[in-house]
Amino acid sequence: MKKTKGTPRKKDSITGKVLHVAFELSQKKWKLGFSDGNKMRFKSIAARNLEQLYEEIEKAQVRFKMEGDVRILSCYEAGRDGFWLHRYLLSCGMENVVVDSSSLEVNRRKRRAKTDRIDARKLLQMLMRYHGGERKLWSVVRVPSVEAEDGRQLNRELEVLNKERTMHRARIRGLLIQQGLEVSNPSAKRFLKELASLCTWEGKQIPEDLKERVVREYERLRVVEEQMKLLRKERDRRVESGATASYRMVAQLRTVYGIGKTSSWDFVMEMFAWRKFRNRKELGAFAGLTPTPYDSGGSQREQGISKAGRGRLRALNIQIAWAWLRFQPHSKLSKWFWQRFGHGGKRMRKIGIVAVARRLLIDLWRYLEHGVIPEGVRLRPAI
């Protein structure tokens, strides 16, 4: 994004003067909180008005009597506005952090006051504590590069289209069931012929308006499926080209039996392409597959996995774990599952498959990062 007129510039030398800025973002207005470490100041501006933002920062420096070079520390919660504001603030020389909303401290009372001013004050106080040394006060979001963020659009669009396809199919079936009718496959090309031959229990044709509605629903379904087909072809073309390191990682992951086109693309673009994990604990925590024990006084129990991160990615990981037992039966991981959980009931196997999903994710990470092939795993020829 281009800098607006009057945008604050980077400072070559930083003194001890620090201005803390907290953003409480909403659709129409932004609530800004300023502090020099002692006093606070709050102002509202129109959303995404960068000129007004600069003016308020200048006014805050005047109000707190900050002259010369000033170090500006800022923060805002991750949400609908994404990361464009973070990149803009960095380009202006500010030190910004994007905060995970679920990691913020909240009042545990049943009823608590909540306004933009209160939220901005809380963010501002936590920002000062964070830069004062409390680094584990909240979770800071790792912001992807513009290229990495753009690389996730294809698989996320496919995800949305897949949900739309399911919706259109269910609606077609639902409309016909209201008349006591059923079709084998709403996506089939012969569907319109099949629809024309259907009759109600009285032997009459389907009511005209209902029939036309089903036809329009079918046409929307065909548009969605055509777009999905084009996106999948584009995805395969990119992988075959190997133009970037991400595409080569997808091709490498596809050499493992049990890892398909969709799962390999999602794993790489959502996790391995731009995130750098230092150890397996970070990887498991990112996928939300780590345990969450409850141990307080005489009460001890396991609450299940944390379920952090994207639910779609975690669900895909568990699906791949079930497929892994089928396509990689001689792998060390599959043998471990059957030895540990195979003789248990349905509940034990569900618990075990989550453990398999976590271990499998770690094995795939090691395979991509260090080329370590999991023990007993079959590989396909490289694409």
Secondary structure, DSSP 8 states (H G I E B T S, - for coil): ----TT-----SS--S-EEEEEEE--SSEEEEEEESSS-EEEEEEETT-HHHHHHHHHHHHHHTT--S--EEEEEEE-STTTTHHHHHHHHTT-EEEEE-GGGS----SSS----HHHHHHHHHHHHHHHHTT-TTSS-B-----HHHHHHTHHHHHHHHHHHHHHHHHHHHHHHHHTTT---S-TTSTTHHHHHHH-B-TTS-B--HHHHHHHHHHHHHHHHHHHHHHHHHHHHHHHHHHT-SHHHHHHHHHTTBTT--HHHHHHHIIIIITT---SSHHHHHHHTT-SEEEEEETTEEEEEEE---S-HHHHHHHHHHHHHHHHH-TTSHHHHHHHHHTTTS-HHHHHHHHHHHHHHHHHHHHHHHHH----TT--B----
